[in-house]
Amino acid sequence: MSLRHTICCTLLAAALSAALPSARAAEDPDVARLSRRLSAVEADPALNSFGAYERLQARQAVQALAEANRRDRDGAFYIAERRVQIAEIAAHSQAAQREVDRLDRERSDLLVEASRRDADRARAEAERLRLQAQMQAEEAERLRAQAAADALTIQDADAALATVGDAQTAKLNAAREREAALARQEAELMAGGKLPASKRDARGEVFALNRDGFAAGKAALGGAAAGQVKTLAAYVQAGPSGTVKVEAQAGDAKLAQRRADAVRDALVAGGVAKSKIQSSGRSGKGDRIDVVVSDK
């Protein structure tokens, strides 16, 4: 929606508000109550630049309620109340999305700045920026959750009026993908290594450690896999992950369990809370170690 179109909608909403028959509104407490709710949104400097089209629809619905005859009043009241609710939620949701975008841009700038630091200051400065970025990510996640909840409320309230929110959902998903990519970059910057290859399935994001991580018949982690686990620990701390599962397979189930425990201990040494990690081993053909990072 262009700025010119938004301004026109806002001016039209104000004109409709002024044209509402004041005597009729004073006689109808529902009209007065809904008008006050719209006026509260328009008077709030944090919200009055958002949801102009929805507020225009709400003003039209309130005016229709004020002018409705007794036979049509119930239907007009239902539509007006839902339109006002949608206008309120749209304003809050759009304001929250703008804040999410601002936080994403700021977080990206912080990470880029961190990558330009010289080697002597990189570790201390990157840790400070990581903590700051983590707090911003938590705030962004809260705002995303609020925006998602608002979208669901709109869908429920406006089920009889319109289809809602596909574009908003796509933006939120894109924001989550950008967050995961930034977490990967931050982890590799902090640990000085590369994350192993990963794929997504129903369990979450699955990382496959190098097969040379363990010597034949041994449970001591070594080789390139040790560096991968260190980088994984940084990734888990930088991202929004909820749990980590270490799944090992070897010809002997006991050996597989010891290897899974060794990877778990390396993650804990890298700063991941032990309570977030589950380790399991099973017997099978071929040796492999998968680390499953889930956001649940």
C-alpha positions in Angstrom: 0.0 0.0 0.0 1.5 3.4 -1.1 2.0 6.3 1.3 -0.5 8.4 -0.7 -3.1 5.6 -0.5 -2.6 5.3 3.2 -3.0 9.0 3.8 -6.2 9.1 1.7 -7.6 6.2 3.7 -6.8 7.9 6.9 -8.4 11.2 5.8 -11.5 9.4 4.6 -11.8 7.6 7.9 -11.6 10.9 9.8 -14.3 12.4 7.5 -16.6 9.4 8.1 -16.0 9.7 11.8 -17.0 13.4 11.8 -20.0 12.6 9.6 -21.4 10.0 12.1 -24.7 11.3 13.5 -23.7 12.4 17.0 -27.2 12.4 18.3 -27.8 8.9 17.1 -24.4 7.7 18.5 -25.3 9.2 21.9 -28.5 7.3 22.0 -26.8 4.0 21.1 -24.2 2.9 23.8 -22.7 0.3 21.4 -22.0 2.9 18.7 -20.3 5.1 21.3 -18.3 2.3 22.8 -17.0 1.1 19.4 -16.2 4.7 18.3 -14.2 5.2 21.5 -12.1 2.0 20.8 -11.3 3.3 17.3 -10.5 6.7 18.6 -8.1 5.2 21.1 -6.1 3.5 18.3 -6.0 6.7 16.2 -4.9 8.7 19.2 -2.0 6.4 20.0 1.2 7.7 18.3 2.6 4.1 18.3 -0.4 2.7 16.4 -2.1 5.5 14.4 0.1 5.0 11.3 -0.9 1.4 10.9 -4.1 -0.4 9.9 -5.5 2.6 8.1 -7.6 0.5 5.7 -8.9 -1.7 8.5 -9.8 1.4 10.5 -11.6 2.8 7.5 -13.7 -0.4 7.2 -14.4 -0.2 11.0 -15.6 3.4 10.8 -17.9 2.5 7.9 -19.3 -0.5 9.9 -19.9 1.7 13.0 -21.6 4.3 10.9 -23.8 1.5 9.3 -24.6 0.3 12.9 -25.7 3.9 13.9 -28.0 4.1 10.8 -29.3 0.5 11.0 -33.0 -0.1 11.7 -34.1 -2.4 14.4 -34.5 -5.4 12.1 -31.0 -5.1 10.7 -29.3 -4.0 14.0 -28.0 -7.4 15.2 -26.2 -8.1 12.0 -24.8 -4.6 11.8 -23.6 -4.8 15.4 -21.8 -8.1 14.8 -20.0 -6.8 11.7 -19.1 -3.5 13.4 -17.7 -5.1 16.5 -15.6 -7.6 14.4 -14.3 -4.7 12.2 -13.2 -2.7 15.2 -11.5 -5.8 16.7 -9.7 -6.4 13.4 -8.6 -2.8 13.1 -7.1 -2.9 16.7 -5.3 -6.2 16.0 -4.1 -5.1 12.6 -2.6 -1.9 14.1 -0.8 -3.8 16.8 0.4 -6.6 14.4 1.8 -4.2 11.8 3.5 -2.2 14.6 5.0 -5.4 15.9 6.2 -6.5 12.5 7.9 -3.1 11.9 9.7 -3.6 15.2 10.7 -7.2 14.2 12.2 -5.8 10.9 14.1 -3.1 12.8 15.6 -5.7 15.2 16.6 -8.0 12.4 18.4 -5.1 10.6 20.1 -4.0 13.8 21.2 -7.6 14.6 22.6 -8.1 11.1 24.5 -4.8 11.4 26.0 -5.9 14.7 27.1 -9.3 13.3 28.7 -7.6 10.3 30.5 -5.2 12.6 31.8 -8.0 14.7 33.3 -9.8 11.7 35.4 -6.7 10.9 37.1 -6.6 14.3 40.7 -7.5 14.4 41.8 -10.9 15.9 42.9 -9.6 19.3 39.5 -8.0 20.1 37.3 -10.4 18.2 36.6 -12.9 21.0 35.7 -10.4 23.7 33.7 -8.2 21.3 31.9 -11.1 19.6 30.8 -12.4 23.0 29.3 -9.0 24.0 27.6 -8.8 20.6 26.3 -12.4 20.9 24.7 -11.7 24.2 23.1 -8.5 22.9 21.9 -10.3 19.7 20.5 -13.1 21.9 18.5 -10.6 23.9 17.2 -9.0 20.7 16.4 -12.4 19.3 14.4 -13.2 22.3 12.5 -9.9 22.0 12.0 -10.5 18.3 10.7 -14.0 19.0 8.2 -12.6 21.6 7.0 -10.1 19.0 6.7 -12.8 16.3 4.7 -15.0 18.7 2.4 -12.0 19.5 2.1 -11.3 15.7 1.2 -15.0 15.1 -1.4 -14.9 17.9 -2.9 -11.7 16.5 -3.1 -13.4 13.0 -4.9 -16.4 14.5 -7.3 -14.1 16.4 -8.1 -12.2 13.1 -8.7 -15.5 11.4 -11.2 -16.6 14.1 -13.0 -13.2 14.3 -13.2 -12.6 10.6 -14.0 -16.1 9.4 -17.3 -14.9 7.9 -15.8 -11.9 6.2 -12.4 -12.6 4.5 -9.4 -14.9 4.1 -6.5 -13.7 6.3 -2.8 -13.5 6.7 -1.0 -15.6 4.1 1.4 -12.8 3.3 2.0 -12.1 7.0 2.8 -15.8 7.7 5.3 -15.8 4.8 7.1 -12.8 6.3 7.3 -14.5 9.7 8.7 -17.7 8.2 11.2 -15.7 6.2 12.2 -13.9 9.4 12.8 -17.2 11.1 14.9 -18.5 8.2 17.0 -15.3 8.4 17.4 -15.8 12.1 18.7 -19.4 11.6 21.2 -18.2 9.0 22.5 -15.5 11.3 22.8 -18.0 14.1 24.9 -20.3 11.8 27.2 -17.4 10.8 27.6 -16.3 14.4 28.4 -19.8 15.6 31.1 -20.2 12.9 32.5 -16.8 13.8 32.6 -17.6 17.5 34.0 -21.1 17.2 36.4 -20.4 14.3 35.2 -23.5 12.5 32.5 -24.8 10.2 29.2 -26.5 11.1 28.8 -30.0 9.6 26.3 -30.5 6.8 22.7 -30.6 7.9 19.2 -31.4 6.7 15.7 -30.9 8.1 13.2 -33.6 8.8 10.3 -34.2 11.2 12.8 -34.3 14.2 14.3 -30.9 13.5 17.7 -29.9 12.0 19.9 -32.9 11.7 23.8 -32.5 11.6 25.9 -35.5 10.6 29.4 -35.6 12.2 32.4 -36.7 10.2 32.8 -40.4 10.2 36.5 -40.1 11.2 35.3 -38.6 14.6 36.0 -41.8 16.4 38.8 -44.3 15.8 37.7 -47.9 15.1 36.3 -49.5 18.3 37.0 -46.3 20.3 34.7 -43.8 22.1 37.0 -40.8 22.4 36.0 -37.9 20.1 38.7 -36.6 17.9 39.6 -35.5 14.4 37.6 -32.9 12.5 34.5 -34.0 14.5 35.8 -32.3 17.7 35.9 -28.9 15.9 32.4 -29.5 14.5 31.0 -30.3 17.9 32.5 -27.1 19.3 30.9 -25.1 16.5 27.6 -26.9 17.1 27.7 -25.9 20.7 28.0 -22.2 19.7 25.2 -22.7 17.2 22.8 -24.2 19.8 23.5 -21.2 22.2 23.1 -18.6 19.4 19.9 -20.0 18.1 16.3 -20.5 19.5 16.8 -24.3 19.9 14.9 -26.1 22.6 16.5 -29.5 22.8 19.5 -31.4 21.4 19.5 -35.2 20.7 22.7 -37.1 20.0 22.0 -40.3 18.2 24.9 -42.7 17.6 25.0 -46.0 15.7 27.8 -48.6 15.8 28.2 -52.4 15.5 28.0 -52.6 19.3 25.2 -50.8 21.2 27.4 -50.1 24.2 30.1 -48.5 22.1 27.4 -46.4 20.3 26.1 -45.2 23.7 29.6 -44.2 24.9 30.2 -42.3 21.6 26.9 -40.5 22.0 27.8 -39.6 25.6 31.2 -38.3 24.4 29.5 -35.9 22.0 27.1 -34.8 24.7 30.0 -34.1 27.1 31.7 -32.1 24.4 28.6 -30.0 23.8 28.3 -29.4 27.6 32.0 -28.3 27.6 31.1 -25.9 24.8 28.5 -24.2 27.0 25.3 -26.1 26.2 23.2 -26.9 29.3 23.3 -30.6 30.0 19.6 -30.6 30.8 18.9 -29.7 27.1 20.8 -32.7 25.7 19.7 -36.4 25.3 22.1 -39.0 24.1 21.3 -42.5 22.8 23.2 -45.3 21.1 22.0 -48.3 19.1 23.5 -51.2 17.2 23.5 -51.2 13.4 25.5 -51.5 10.2 27.9 -48.7 9.8 29.1 -46.1 12.2 27.4 -42.7 12.3 26.7 -39.8 14.7 23.7 -37.5 14.2 23.1 -34.4 16.3 19.4 -33.3 16.1 18.7 -29.7 17.0 15.0 -29.0 17.6 13.3 -25.7 18.5 10.6 -27.6 20.5 
